[in-house]
Amino acid sequence: MSQEKPRSELIPLSKIRVLENPRKVYDKDKLEELIGSLRANGQIQDVVVRLADDGMFELIVGTRRLRAFETLRTRYPSEKRWEAISASIRDIEPALLPAFQLAENESRDNLNPIELADAIAEARRVSGKSDPEIAAQLGWSSKRPVQMYAQLSEAPTFIRDWSASFAYPTQKVDKEGTPILGENNRPVIHYEKAERFSAYALQEFVKFHRKLEKWDAKQKALNEIHRPRAEAETQRLAESFAREQWSIAALREKAEARAKKIVEPRSKGEGRADPAQPPSGLPSVFTFGEKKLIIDRSQLKAPLPREELLRVKAQLADILVELGFTSVLMDVPKELPSDAE
């Protein structure tokens, strides 16, 4: 889709009106760096504006550059070069302004991709334009980024939060790389802050989570005590991605493999237990009947407290469902055994 080529003009600061910018945070130190760079090297990149009906120019992109010019005009009133700024004049529809502003800033200042995702989703909702038309207005050659960001705007809250900050657990080591041990000789764990996730990484997390969320719903229908795994498994995937520093291609491959391992039932030849045939070396706590597997708690060396029995019950239920059992019935005593107190 062709668009009119933007023109560049030198526009007085007094003729430029600043619109509300969807960008939430600005770094004061970087603003001062920009001020120093402008004074030393001059303006390298145009701001972007659109001509309003009243003859004023509305700023679309370049708020920080305009702020820097205004600061320089105040600090050095005798230097007339700060009274006007070079601007690219674009014809952008109002409904697409927030998305355009963020898309222009996508490669600068480590932009939070969720901000852009929300702006594009809103542009989709209110503009009435197709994805290819939105892509053309944003300067993209394909509609795929529009669709990706729109889907990303629907990410669950915990994934949206990761777009701002994510930390993963890792063992604390000394200078020689030896794990540091703490109480009871257990490794000391600390949290390492990861680099900000890209939109493409967040998209893979969303796809992985949705697949497991659907699987969780099916398992819950079969077994009401099934514990959902989608969020926990997505957390583990994100931790591995951050810790191992995978490429996006590697993340996609490993996410598909992990989801397949969890979601797809295993055949007998791949390791599923046959309920009619007990595996060799199985403890006597298990008894196999023609259609039943009985777990005899009386064979335990020591009775378990009720809280522990409930925890084991939930874990065993998950395991049995994964092995192919369609229903699980377990009895946990209401009172603690007298010899377990």
GIKA-V999148 format. One line per field, one symbol per residue. phi: phi as a letter, one per 20 degrees, with the letter a starting at -180 (. if undefined). burial: 1 if it has 9 or more other ideal C-beta (glycine too) atoms within 8 Angstrom, else 0. A space follows every 50 residues. Layout:
phi=???
burial=???
This chain:
phi=.ecfffddbedggfeddeefeffecceffffffffffffedneecfedcc eefenedefdcogffffffffffffcffeffeeccfceecddfgfdggff gfffegedllgfffgffffffffgfdemefgfffgffeneecefffffff fffeffgffgfffeabccfbfecefenegeddfllefedcddfefgffff fffffffffffffffgfffffebfefegdgffffffffffgffelfffff gffffffffffeeefeegfdoffegecfffmffffdcddfccdddeffef fbfdfggfffffgffffffffffofebcccddffdfgfedf
burial=00000000001010010000011000000110011001000000011111 01000011111111111111111000000001001111110100111111 11111100001111111111111100101010111111010010111111 11101001110110010101010000000100000011000101011010 11111111101110110011011001011110111011111110010100 11011001100100000000010010000000000101000010011000 00110100110111011101100110010000000100010
